[in-house]
Amino acid sequence: MSEITFKKVQTEKSVDRLFEMKNDLVKQASDLHVELHSGNSNRDKSEILGDINETRDLEDYVIERIKNQKRQDYIDQKEARHGLREFKEICRKRLPEELFTEIDRESKKVSS
């Protein structure tokens, strides 16, 4: 099976690396389909199908992570360009933690 795991995908911050993972998973799923239909496999069809399903689930998760990471990169760029990151850090330091967390959560709802 793949060395790509849900945990690795979850922690990856590079969109380029996430695309590489997606491409690797697509290739892996293709190879598994070839193995399934070749008739030359030493494994049971149910085992191969299980691997295909797991690979497809992981591929779907990578696609969502790509979307989310692109969105986060966009937000980070905007914050950096307009000095919002510094403002946010000042607010984080000066406001009580509960209040800052509540405001931050509300602002993310508004921007979604």
MDTraj code that builds the backbone (N, CA, C; nanometers):
import mdtraj as md
import numpy as np

residues = "MET SER GLU ILE THR PHE LYS LYS VAL GLN THR GLU LYS SER VAL ASP ARG LEU PHE GLU MET LYS ASN ASP LEU VAL LYS GLN ALA SER ASP LEU HIS VAL GLU LEU HIS SER GLY ASN SER ASN ARG ASP LYS SER GLU ILE LEU GLY ASP ILE ASN GLU THR ARG ASP LEU GLU ASP TYR VAL ILE GLU ARG ILE LYS ASN GLN LYS ARG GLN ASP TYR ILE ASP GLN LYS GLU ALA ARG HIS GLY LEU ARG GLU PHE LYS GLU ILE CYS ARG LYS ARG LEU PRO GLU GLU LEU PHE THR GLU ILE ASP ARG GLU SER LYS LYS VAL SER SER".split()
xyz = np.array([
    [0.0831, -0.1191, 0.0000],
    [0.0000, 0.0000, 0.0000],
    [0.0870, 0.1247, 0.0000],
    [0.0220, 0.2330, 0.0039],
    [0.0863, 0.3636, -0.0066],
    [0.1523, 0.4047, 0.1238],
    [0.2567, 0.4836, 0.1105],
    [0.3169, 0.5429, 0.2291],
    [0.2498, 0.6746, 0.2633],
    [0.1515, 0.7147, 0.1862],
    [0.0732, 0.8347, 0.2130],
    [-0.0356, 0.7972, 0.3128],
    [-0.0422, 0.8710, 0.4224],
    [-0.1411, 0.8436, 0.5262],
    [-0.2280, 0.9666, 0.5493],
    [-0.3412, 0.9457, 0.6151],
    [-0.4294, 1.0580, 0.6482],
    [-0.3545, 1.1602, 0.7326],
    [-0.2724, 1.1136, 0.8236],
    [-0.1973, 1.2043, 0.9122],
    [-0.0990, 1.2895, 0.8311],
    [-0.0283, 1.2283, 0.7367],
    [0.0650, 1.3041, 0.6521],
    [-0.0081, 1.4089, 0.5702],
    [-0.1237, 1.3723, 0.5170],
    [-0.2024, 1.4662, 0.4380],
    [-0.2520, 1.5798, 0.5265],
    [-0.2956, 1.5452, 0.6456],
    [-0.3502, 1.6444, 0.7383],
    [-0.2465, 1.7485, 0.7769],
    [-0.1227, 1.7082, 0.7935],
    [-0.0192, 1.8001, 0.8407],
    [0.0557, 1.8715, 0.7286],
    [0.0348, 1.8282, 0.6049],
    [0.1066, 1.8894, 0.4920],
    [0.0536, 2.0299, 0.4657],
    [0.1439, 2.1265, 0.4512],
    [0.1068, 2.2664, 0.4269],
    [0.1329, 2.3097, 0.2833],
    [0.2110, 2.2359, 0.2096],
    [0.2460, 2.2730, 0.0728],
    [0.1412, 2.2207, -0.0255],
    [0.0794, 2.3130, -0.0991],
    [-0.0197, 2.2745, -0.1992],
    [0.0473, 2.1899, -0.3078],
    [0.1699, 2.2250, -0.3445],
    [0.2418, 2.1474, -0.4467],
    [0.2620, 2.0031, -0.4016],
    [0.3004, 1.9862, -0.2759],
    [0.3211, 1.8504, -0.2232],
    [0.1879, 1.7753, -0.2158],
    [0.0804, 1.8446, -0.1811],
    [-0.0512, 1.7803, -0.1780],
    [-0.0916, 1.7336, -0.3179],
    [-0.0626, 1.8149, -0.4201],
    [-0.0899, 1.7724, -0.5578],
    [-0.0065, 1.6495, -0.5949],
    [0.1191, 1.6457, -0.5505],
    [0.2024, 1.5279, -0.5759],
    [0.1410, 1.4040, -0.5112],
    [0.0933, 1.4205, -0.3882],
    [0.0288, 1.3080, -0.3189],
    [-0.0945, 1.2612, -0.3956],
    [-0.1744, 1.3564, -0.4433],
    [-0.2953, 1.3225, -0.5195],
    [-0.2576, 1.2439, -0.6446],
    [-0.1570, 1.2914, -0.7171],
    [-0.1132, 1.2217, -0.8383],
    [-0.0622, 1.0813, -0.8067],
    [0.0109, 1.0676, -0.6968],
    [0.0589, 0.9354, -0.6558],
    [-0.0587, 0.8418, -0.6251],
    [-0.1607, 0.8954, -0.5599],
    [-0.2771, 0.8135, -0.5259],
    [-0.3561, 0.7731, -0.6502],
    [-0.3667, 0.8627, -0.7471],
    [-0.4352, 0.8297, -0.8726],
    [-0.3602, 0.7161, -0.9434],
    [-0.2292, 0.7262, -0.9481],
    [-0.1470, 0.6202, -1.0104],
    [-0.1632, 0.4885, -0.9353],
    [-0.1612, 0.4979, -0.8036],
    [-0.1754, 0.3779, -0.7220],
    [-0.3118, 0.3114, -0.7456],
    [-0.4179, 0.3911, -0.7523],
    [-0.5515, 0.3358, -0.7783],
    [-0.5565, 0.2705, -0.9161],
    [-0.4924, 0.3331, -1.0130],
    [-0.4872, 0.2766, -1.1479],
    [-0.4149, 0.1419, -1.1472],
    [-0.3020, 0.1376, -1.0779],
    [-0.2264, 0.0117, -1.0677],
    [-0.3091, -0.0977, -0.9992],
    [-0.3853, -0.0582, -0.8983],
    [-0.4697, -0.1557, -0.8283],
    [-0.5800, -0.2081, -0.9201],
    [-0.6352, -0.1221, -1.0042],
    [-0.7371, -0.1668, -1.1006],
    [-0.6766, -0.2656, -1.2005],
    [-0.5565, -0.2372, -1.2451],
    [-0.4884, -0.3294, -1.3365],
    [-0.4680, -0.4639, -1.2671],
    [-0.4234, -0.4592, -1.1427],
    [-0.4028, -0.5827, -1.0661],
    [-0.5350, -0.6584, -1.0500],
    [-0.6424, -0.5863, -1.0251],
    [-0.7732, -0.6479, -1.0047],
    [-0.8194, -0.7228, -1.1289],
    [-0.7973, -0.6624, -1.2458],
    [-0.8502, -0.7195, -1.3694],
    [-0.7513, -0.8077, -1.4445],
    [-0.6278, -0.8134, -1.3980],
    [-0.5281, -0.8916, -1.4711],
    [-0.5432, -1.0417, -1.4487],
    [-0.5947, -1.0786, -1.3335],
    [-0.6074, -1.2212, -1.3047],
    [-0.4773, -1.2847, -1.2596],
    [-0.3698, -1.2098, -1.2572],
    [-0.2399, -1.2641, -1.2189],
    [-0.2017, -1.2305, -1.0746],
    [-0.2941, -1.1798, -0.9987],
    [-0.2626, -1.1351, -0.8632],
    [-0.2630, -1.2514, -0.7655],
    [-0.1778, -1.2416, -0.6671],
    [-0.1722, -1.3413, -0.5603],
    [-0.2699, -1.3060, -0.4482],
    [-0.3370, -1.1925, -0.4617],
    [-0.4275, -1.1467, -0.3562],
    [-0.5730, -1.1692, -0.3970],
    [-0.6590, -1.1772, -0.2957],
    [-0.8029, -1.1905, -0.3205],
    [-0.8571, -1.0609, -0.3780],
    [-0.9623, -1.0751, -0.4583],
    [-1.0251, -0.9561, -0.5168],
    [-1.0785, -0.8639, -0.4081],
    [-1.1309, -0.9213, -0.3002],
    [-1.1857, -0.8374, -0.1931],
    [-1.0757, -0.7544, -0.1266],
    [-0.9572, -0.8089, -0.1159],
    [-0.8441, -0.7356, -0.0587],
    [-0.8020, -0.6205, -0.1510],
    [-0.7974, -0.6473, -0.2795],
    [-0.7621, -0.5435, -0.3773],
    [-0.8682, -0.4339, -0.3783],
    [-0.9961, -0.4732, -0.3770],
    [-1.1043, -0.3747, -0.3738],
    [-1.0980, -0.2891, -0.2476],
    [-1.0632, -0.3505, -0.1357],
    [-1.0461, -0.2755, -0.0115],
    [-0.9369, -0.1711, -0.0250],
    [-0.8258, -0.2099, -0.0879],
    [-0.7160, -0.1150, -0.1109],
    [-0.7580, -0.0027, -0.2053],
    [-0.8360, -0.0378, -0.3080],
    [-0.8848, 0.0647, -0.4022],
    [-0.9737, 0.1640, -0.3279],
    [-1.0647, 0.1146, -0.2465],
    [-1.1555, 0.2032, -0.1715],
    [-1.0781, 0.2925, -0.0746],
    [-0.9810, 0.2360, -0.0077],
    [-0.8990, 0.3145, 0.0855],
    [-0.8211, 0.4225, 0.0109],
    [-0.7673, 0.3878, -0.1043],
    [-0.6924, 0.4831, -0.1857],
    [-0.7831, 0.5950, -0.2342],
    [-0.9028, 0.5614, -0.2776],
    [-0.9989, 0.6626, -0.3255],
    [-1.0421, 0.7551, -0.2107],
    [-1.0641, 0.6993, -0.0917],
    [-1.0994, 0.7823, 0.0242],
    [-0.9873, 0.8807, 0.0554],
    [-0.8656, 0.8319, 0.0519],
    [-0.7501, 0.9165, 0.0781],
    [-0.7361, 1.0238, -0.0301],
    [-0.7617, 0.9858, -0.1541],
    [-0.7570, 1.0818, -0.2650],
    [-0.8616, 1.1926, -0.2459],
    [-0.9824, 1.1554, -0.2060],
    [-1.0873, 1.2550, -0.1786],
    [-1.0441, 1.3497, -0.0672],
    [-0.9810, 1.2953, 0.0356],
    [-0.9348, 1.3774, 0.1473],
    [-0.8253, 1.4740, 0.1015],
    [-0.7351, 1.4269, 0.0174],
    [-0.6284, 1.5133, -0.0349],
    [-0.6895, 1.6293, -0.1143],
    [-0.7909, 1.6017, -0.1937],
    [-0.8565, 1.7063, -0.2726],
    [-0.9155, 1.8126, -0.1798],
    [-0.9796, 1.7708, -0.0718],
    [-1.0343, 1.8668, 0.0247],
    [-0.9237, 1.9460, 0.0927],
    [-0.8144, 1.8798, 0.1257],
    [-0.7015, 1.9484, 0.1891],
    [-0.6409, 2.0519, 0.0944],
    [-0.6345, 2.0195, -0.0344],
    [-0.5824, 2.1149, -0.1326],
    [-0.6700, 2.2396, -0.1325],
    [-0.8015, 2.2206, -0.1383],
    [-0.8933, 2.3348, -0.1370],
    [-0.8741, 2.4176, -0.0104],
    [-0.8703, 2.3504, 0.1037],
    [-0.8567, 2.4212, 0.2314],
    [-0.7221, 2.4922, 0.2434],
    [-0.6163, 2.4278, 0.1985],
    [-0.4837, 2.4890, 0.2088],
    [-0.4721, 2.6086, 0.1149],
    [-0.5300, 2.5979, -0.0044],
    [-0.5295, 2.7124, -0.0968],
    [-0.6038, 2.8299, -0.0344],
    [-0.7167, 2.8009, 0.0281],
    [-0.7950, 2.9054, 0.0949],
    [-0.7122, 2.9679, 0.2081],
    [-0.6461, 2.8854, 0.2873],
    [-0.5649, 2.9362, 0.3981],
    [-0.4462, 3.0178, 0.3464],
    [-0.3830, 2.9719, 0.2403],
    [-0.2722, 3.0476, 0.1806],
    [-0.3204, 3.1843, 0.1321],
    [-0.4389, 3.1881, 0.0722],
    [-0.4971, 3.3136, 0.0253],
    [-0.5214, 3.4080, 0.1425],
    [-0.5788, 3.3573, 0.2494],
    [-0.6041, 3.4387, 0.3687],
    [-0.4731, 3.4895, 0.4265],
    [-0.3744, 3.4027, 0.4376],
    [-0.2436, 3.4435, 0.4910],
    [-0.1809, 3.5537, 0.4068],
    [-0.1919, 3.5416, 0.2739],
    [-0.1387, 3.6448, 0.1840],
    [-0.2071, 3.7785, 0.2065],
    [-0.3396, 3.7752, 0.2150],
    [-0.4159, 3.8987, 0.2360],
    [-0.3813, 3.9614, 0.3703],
    [-0.3730, 3.8784, 0.4745],
    [-0.3390, 3.9302, 0.6070],
    [-0.2001, 3.9925, 0.6064],
    [-0.1068, 3.9276, 0.5416],
    [0.0298, 3.9798, 0.5380],
    [0.0353, 4.1099, 0.4583],
    [-0.0368, 4.1163, 0.3475],
    [-0.0337, 4.2333, 0.2618],
    [-0.0934, 4.3559, 0.3307],
    [-0.1934, 4.3362, 0.4112],
    [-0.2638, 4.4489, 0.4708],
    [-0.2309, 4.4687, 0.6191],
    [-0.1290, 4.4018, 0.6682],
    [-0.0889, 4.4199, 0.8074],
    [-0.1858, 4.3594, 0.9075],
    [-0.2768, 4.2768, 0.8602],
    [-0.3766, 4.2194, 0.9503],
    [-0.3166, 4.1156, 1.0442],
    [-0.2144, 4.0486, 1.0000],
    [-0.1516, 3.9472, 1.0854],
    [-0.0951, 4.0128, 1.2109],
    [-0.0275, 4.1271, 1.1928],
    [0.0291, 4.1972, 1.3079],
    [-0.0823, 4.2455, 1.4006],
    [-0.1897, 4.2979, 1.3408],
    [-0.3044, 4.3438, 1.4193],
    [-0.3635, 4.2276, 1.5001],
    [-0.3760, 4.1130, 1.4349],
    [-0.4325, 3.9951, 1.4999],
    [-0.3437, 3.9508, 1.6171],
    [-0.2132, 3.9554, 1.5990],
    [-0.1216, 3.9163, 1.7071],
    [-0.1286, 4.0130, 1.8244],
    [-0.1427, 4.1422, 1.7951],
    [-0.1572, 4.2414, 1.9028],
    [-0.2865, 4.2146, 1.9800],
    [-0.3944, 4.1880, 1.9073],
    [-0.5219, 4.1581, 1.9728],
    [-0.5116, 4.0301, 2.0561],
    [-0.4424, 3.9305, 2.0033],
    [-0.4262, 3.8037, 2.0756],
    [-0.3539, 3.8272, 2.2072],
    [-0.2552, 3.9153, 2.2070],
    [-0.1767, 3.9427, 2.3282],
    [-0.2536, 4.0279, 2.4292],
    [-0.3340, 4.1224, 2.3800],
    [-0.3974, 4.2193, 2.4702],
    [-0.5370, 4.1798, 2.5183],
    [-0.6076, 4.1007, 2.4394],
    [-0.7430, 4.0608, 2.4779],
    [-0.7391, 3.9314, 2.5593],
    [-0.8374, 3.9139, 2.6478],
    [-0.8476, 3.7847, 2.7164],
    [-0.8644, 3.6728, 2.6126],
    [-0.8080, 3.5584, 2.6401],
    [-0.8068, 3.4484, 2.5432],
    [-0.9473, 3.4092, 2.4970],
    [-1.0432, 3.4022, 2.5899],
    [-1.1803, 3.3627, 2.5532],
    [-1.2414, 3.4636, 2.4559],
    [-1.2200, 3.5928, 2.4828],
    [-1.2755, 3.6964, 2.3965],
    [-1.2112, 3.6925, 2.2583],
    [-1.0794, 3.6786, 2.2544],
    [-1.0112, 3.6718, 2.1253],
    [-1.0602, 3.5515, 2.0448],
    [-1.0726, 3.4364, 2.1095],
    [-1.1174, 3.3148, 2.0412],
    [-1.2575, 3.3330, 1.9853],
    [-1.3454, 3.3948, 2.0632],
    [-1.4825, 3.4180, 2.0182],
    [-1.4857, 3.5125, 1.8978],
    [-1.4094, 3.6204, 1.9036],
    [-1.4039, 3.7162, 1.7925],
    [-1.3448, 3.6506, 1.6683],
    [-1.2385, 3.5757, 1.6866],
    [-1.1745, 3.5066, 1.5751],
    [-1.2711, 3.4085, 1.5093],
    [-1.3433, 3.3332, 1.5896],
    [-1.4405, 3.2369, 1.5378],
    [-1.5499, 3.3092, 1.4589],
    [-1.6013, 3.4195, 1.5141],
    [-1.7053, 3.4971, 1.4458],
    [-1.6548, 3.5537, 1.3132],
    [-1.5319, 3.6030, 1.3131],
    [-1.4789, 3.6621, 1.1901],
    [-1.4632, 3.5566, 1.0809],
    [-1.4323, 3.4346, 1.1180],
    [-1.4196, 3.3283, 1.0182],
    [-1.5548, 3.2901, 0.9611],
    [-1.6608, 3.2982, 1.0421],
    [-1.7961, 3.2700, 0.9919],
    [-1.8361, 3.3747, 0.8897],
    [-1.8049, 3.5002, 0.9178],
    [-1.8401, 3.6111, 0.8289],
    [-1.7660, 3.6003, 0.6972],
    [-1.6383, 3.5604, 0.7012],
    [-1.5580, 3.5548, 0.5788],
    [-1.5846, 3.4287, 0.4972],
    [-1.6575, 3.3324, 0.5520],
    [-1.6842, 3.2071, 0.4781],
    [-1.7920, 3.2215, 0.3767],
])
top = md.Topology()
chain = top.add_chain()
for i, resn in enumerate(residues, 1):
    res = top.add_residue(resn, chain, resSeq=i)
    for name in ("N", "CA", "C"):
        top.add_atom(name, md.element.get_by_symbol(name[0]), res)
traj = md.Trajectory(xyz[None], top)
